[in-house]
Amino acid sequence: MDKYYPDGNKLDGYTVYGYSVAQTLVQVLKQCGDDLTRENVMSQAANLKDLKLDMLLPGVTINTSPMDYYPIKQLQMIKFTGERWERFGPVFSAEVGG
């Protein structure tokens, strides 16, 4: 964001979400190469592997597959210290659904 949107508020959830979605789309388009058909774009969006985004916590990655479109499955615990939220413990995988 510092480079492409320096006036953006990194504390604004919408700005963070939009930037992250844009980074994901860039990766999908890179994977498409010159084949920008709807079929290939959807196929590439369903085949993201360990994509790291600037605005995600360290250790959290984007992963999709043709049978699983839920991109984020990692969590990290946080606690409120009376003044702010602090991360603690490792990033871990969480089962989604079922």
C-alpha angles and dihedrals in degrees: 000000000000089000103038104025109019093163091055118114109237089198092059109097093210092054092048092047093048093048092049093048090050091051090050092050090051089055092048091051092048090053089050094060109183094337102093097163118136090246094056095042090053091045092052092045087055092052107057114143125195093330110181116208125198094235098048122093115266109274095024114113139177116247129171136167135184088265098039122049096169101111105192122051103154128096139185124201119241133190134197111239095194091266107041146353117270129191118232136177127017129312105259137186118254123202111239122212125349 
